[in-house]
Amino acid sequence: MKIKFAVLTAFVAASAAYANQFTFATPTGASTGGGPVNASATVTTNANGTVSVVLNDLQVNPTDIAQLLSDFDFVLSNGATTGTGLVQTGSTIFVAGNGTTTAGPGATGWQINNNVGGGIQISALGGGGPQDLIIGPPGAGGVYTNANGSIAGNGAHNPFINGQGTFTLSVAGVTASTTISSATFSFGTTAGVNIPGIPVGTPEPISVLLLASVAGVVLLTSRKRLASR
């Protein structure tokens, strides 16, 4: 048991937090000119100098494009305002005039806008046009029954990211101890439709979860060996 304890102690000492995770959400009752909005973001600052952002649009069966998530701004505690090398993933869909959906192309077209509001913004509004906004879940039967012409069959706005998009960018000076000072969600294709994000829970170093798993394995192994004596 002394050997196992020494191994675990050494592992703990060598396993300082390698990432820090923060969650934000739109306030209850938030809305834009198009109707209610509901979104969340999980932002992870990594020891390798990157920031990962997972965005979720949670507004079910939206009516108007102004309810769809288009931008996300975040301010870092180290004061960095420049990001590079955006890597993005997310499945896309086309919403037809009758609200039914078909699969869209695999690529998504978000971009980085630096030095926005004292931080960094990732946005769908740029490059090829106002496409790839993140749309929430459909209504009954998988159909967007509420969607008006700004969503359903709108060639300028289709396709949309289906529910969730994941974005990773490099930011100089970021470490696992870097925190997120504030976050802002934006909706629709009109600039300035911004809703401040509300922090959810408390930040947690991701390595804590890993250490708990390792400790469980060590404990289980010790019990098995004691039982076999």
N, C-alpha and C positions, 0 to 999 in steps of 0.2 A: 504494500500500500504506500510506503514512503516513496518508492520509485515512481508510482503512478502520480502521486501528488506533486513530485518534483517536475515530472514531464508536463503536467497540466499547468503548473505555476509558470514554467518557462514559456509555454504556449501563450498564456495570458499576457505575460510581459512583452512578448514579441508581437502581439496582435492588437496594436493600438487601432482605434477606429479608422477605417479606410474610406468611409463615406458617411455623410450626414444627410438625413432626409427630412423634408418639410412638406406639409400638406396645407393647401389653401382651398377655399370654396367661396362661391358667391353667397352673399347674405340671403337669409330667408326672405322671400317676397320680392327679390330683385326683379327688375323688368326694364325693357327698353321700349321704344316706340312701337315695336312689333308685337310686344307681349311679354309674358314672363320668361326668365332665363334661369338656368341652373347648370353650373359647371364646377369642376374641381380640377386641381393641379397638384401633382406630386413632383417636387423639385429635389434632386439629389446632387450635392456637391461632392465630387470625388477627389481622392488623393492624387490622381493622375492629371489633375488640371482641367477636368471636364465638368460640365454641368448637364445633367439629364433632366428632361421635363416630360412628364406624361400628362396629357390633357384629355379630359373627359367632358363631353357634352351630355348632360343628363336630362335635358328637357324633352319629355316624351311628346311625340307627334306635333312638332312645331308648325306654326301657321305661316310665319314670315321669315325672310332671310335675316331680318334684324334680330332674330332669336338664336342664330347660329354663331358659334365661337370662331372668331377670325384672328385675334391677336392675343398674345400674353406677354406682359412686361414684368421683369423682376429686377430688384435692386440688391446687389451683393454687399456684404459687410466689408469687403476689402476695397470697395470703391471702384472696382473694374467696370468699364462701360463698353468694352469691345469683345465681341465673340467672333470666332472663325470656324470654318469647316463643319457646317451644319449637316448632320446625318439624321435622316427622318424615315420613319416607317408608319404605315397605317393603310388599311384596306379602304378602297374608295367605291362609291356607288353612284349611279345615275338615278335620278328620280324623274319618272315619266309624268306626262300631263295628268294621268289618272292616279298618281300617287304610288304606283308600283315601282319596284327597283330592279336594276340589273347591275352586275359587277362592273366596276370601272377599271381604269388602268392601274398598274401596281405603284407607279411613281406618284409622289405628292410634291406640291410646289411651294412650300413655305420658304421664307428667307429670313435672314438676320438683319435687323435694323439697329445699329449701334448708337450709343449715347442718346437714348430716349428716356426722358424723365429721370435722369441720373442713373440709369441702368441700361439693360439690354432688352430688346423686344424681338420675339419671333412672330412672324406674321404671314398670313395667306394673301394679304393685299399688296401685291407687287408682282414683278416679273410678267407672267403671262396673263394676269388679270384677276378679277375677284372670284377665283375658283378654289376648291379644296378647303372651304370652311368646314368645320366639324359639326355634323348634324347629330341630334339626339335620336333615340330609338323611335321606330315607327309606331303607329297605332295598331289596333286589332288586325290580325291576319297579315302582319308585316307590311301594311300599306299606310302611307302618309295621307290619311284621309282629310286632315286639316290644311294641308299645304296649299297655299295660293300660288299665283303665277310667278312670284319671286323665287320659288323653289321648284315647283312641279313643272317639268318641261322647259325650264329656263336655260337656254343654251349658254348664256354668258356666265351663269353661276354653277352649272353642272360641270364635272362631278363634285361630290362632297366626300370628305373623310367620314367613314362610318363609325361614329361613336367615340373613337379614341385615336389619338396620334401620339407618337413617341419621338422626341427630338433630343439630340445630343450635340453639344458644341464645345469647342475648346475656349477657355478663358484664362488668360495669363494671371498667375498669382493665386488661383483657386486651389484650396487644399480641402481635406476632409473636415477641417475646423471652420471653414467659411460658412457663414450663415446667410439667410435670405432676409433682408430688412423689410421688404414689402413686395407685394405682387398685385397686378392689375389685369383683369380680364376685359377684352373688347369683343363686341358682337356686331354682326352685320357688315355691310360694305361701305358704310359712311364713317369717316374718321371721327373720333371723339366720343364714340358710344362706349364709355369706359366705366367699369364697376370694380372698386377696390376689393381684393380678395381678403377673406377673413381666415386667420390661422386656425387650423384644426388640430387639436391634440398638442403634444410637445415633441420637439425634434428628438430623434433617436439614432445614435450611431449604429449603422447596420451590422458592424462586427459583433455587437452584443448578442444578436440572434445566433450568429455563427458560434460564438463561445458557448452559449447555452446548449447548442446541439452537441458540440464536442464534449462538454462536461457530462451530458447524458450518456454518450457512448462510453466514456471512460467508466462512469458509475455502473452501467449495465455490464461491461466487461468484468469489472471487479466482482460484482455479485455472482456472475457465472462461475468465475474461478474459485471463489470461496465455497460455492455450493458443490463444486466437484471434488473438494478435498475430503 
